[in-house]
């Protein structure tokens, strides 16, 4: 008595391989770019190279830095989505780059790092 489960699993897996996944990976990579942009703007501010204007007065320059990071995230998401929406993208390199960008972005927001500048 055969259940056909291995054949069904192989067929389902083969159907997913050729399916476009670029839109999802574009969003994933854009999140890494946005996180890195936030850390980058924080470092530029601490180094005195760029002071973002306050978008909301009580929060000061943090609101400007966050606004610029959101703009960087949104632009990168739109550009990547338009380029990858109909493609099948291999996730290996993109996930690695995204995780590195997120780690660097978070690291750049910590004050002990600023003291090294």
VENVENNOR-V142239 format. One record per backbone hydrogen bond with DSSP energy under -1.0 kcal/mol. NH is the residue of the N-H (numbers start at 0). CO is the residue of the C=O. E is the energy in kcal/mol with one decimal. If there is no record, write none. Layout:
NH CO E
NH CO E
//
This chain:
7 3 -2.2
8 4 -2.5
9 5 -2.2
10 6 -2.1
11 7 -2.5
12 8 -2.3
13 9 -2.1
14 10 -1.8
15 11 -1.5
16 12 -1.4
20 86 -1.5
21 86 -2.1
24 20 -1.9
25 21 -2.2
26 22 -1.7
27 23 -1.9
28 24 -2.5
29 25 -2.3
30 26 -1.6
31 27 -1.3
32 28 -2.2
33 29 -2.6
34 30 -2.1
35 31 -2.5
36 32 -2.5
37 33 -1.9
38 34 -1.9
39 35 -2.6
40 36 -2.6
41 37 -1.9
42 38 -2.4
43 39 -2.4
44 40 -1.9
45 41 -2.6
46 42 -2.4
48 43 -2.2
49 43 -1.5
58 55 -1.4
59 56 -1.3
61 58 -1.1
62 59 -1.2
64 60 -2.6
65 61 -2.3
66 62 -1.9
67 63 -2.4
68 64 -2.1
69 65 -2.3
70 66 -2.2
71 67 -2.3
72 68 -2.4
73 69 -2.8
74 70 -2.6
75 71 -2.3
76 72 -2.4
77 73 -2.4
78 74 -2.6
79 75 -2.6
80 76 -2.7
81 77 -2.3
82 78 -1.6
83 79 -2.5
84 80 -1.9
86 83 -2.0
94 90 -2.7
95 91 -1.7
96 92 -2.7
97 93 -2.5
98 94 -2.4
99 95 -2.2
100 96 -2.6
101 97 -2.5
102 98 -2.3
103 99 -2.7
104 100 -2.5
105 101 -2.5
106 102 -2.5
107 103 -2.1
108 105 -1.2
109 106 -1.6
112 109 -1.3
114 110 -1.3
115 112 -1.2
116 113 -1.6
//
